[in-house]
Amino acid sequence: MLDDSLFDDPARLVDADTGGLLRLAALSGAQVRAAVESATEAGLDDLFDGRPRAVVLLARPGVGPGVCRLLAALAGPRCPVPVVVTDTVPAWIGALDVVFAHSDDVGDTVLAESVSVACRRGATVVLAIPPDGPVAAAGAGRATVLPPRVPVPSTLSFAHALAVGLSVFRTLDLLRFDAEQLADELDKEAERAHPNHETLTTPAKSLAMRLAERVPLLWGLDPASTAVAEHGAFALGAHTATPCHVADYQQAVAERALHRAAAGSEADLFADPEDDPGTALRVFLVSARHDEQGEAQERGAVRDLPGADLVSPGDAVGDDAVLRSAVLAARFDMAAVYLGLAAGTLNGPGWPALAMH
């Protein structure tokens, strides 16, 4: 049962949060700074000689799929080299290619085999993983391993993986980002999510309340937003046991029966879901919009589904796709932790210890 009174009771929140997850979720900015520092110390700038034939992003279970799809979306369709998101290295991998991977499982044998193949064939491999285990061993002496320096549970490692991936793309001159500005924005988001703030003025708590006891339909309004929505679904599954539907908005429109059911539920979005749990749907339009095209997409979707819940970083975050996407992903992490604490799916009896990086 959801205890939503917990959101506005900081003392009880601290007592309930026996694993300190709210504090750990607030370390995204620190993760970015540490990852960029690691990349510099590892000489990432010296690894690449010109642009590669292709960049291969290995999306392994955990935060990896959301990170990889976000990186590909941020690079965009006009990226001068192909960006391939896959779960294993393709058969054509070779010395002209760059491979990036993150995994929450240091014993991921599938990833270890992919790393081994890529290294044997001369590809440049960058891994955002801990330094021990079969995956790191598979790339020993050949892959660049950038382990996390800020200890957080693997479910909260999105910022580390993203920062390493962004560093790779920046070094290849495929994407620009200001690491310090990104870290600062994530610090500001963490401050906005502080447990002492009231729910109505705290974006993460407010989002948690709106997600509570519903079946969320997380529909992204552009590729970057859809990648963030995918991470949001992962965060909710990791911390709250909440099932989600994730789709690009145009794909969601094409799923006519679900779209019609969602549109029909809008007039009663604030009704008690226990009255009819089978129809407790709620549409969340996820929008990291940062330009005129994104604004137009957002207006169109809100017009088509006026009762939907718009989830965006807000005007406090600058018009930069990297910043807005990362802040929104961090907000989903914080919201999921808040909701997990209030719903009793975190730190309760029988809850397993979360693996720390």
Disulfide bonds with the S-S distance in Angstrom:
none
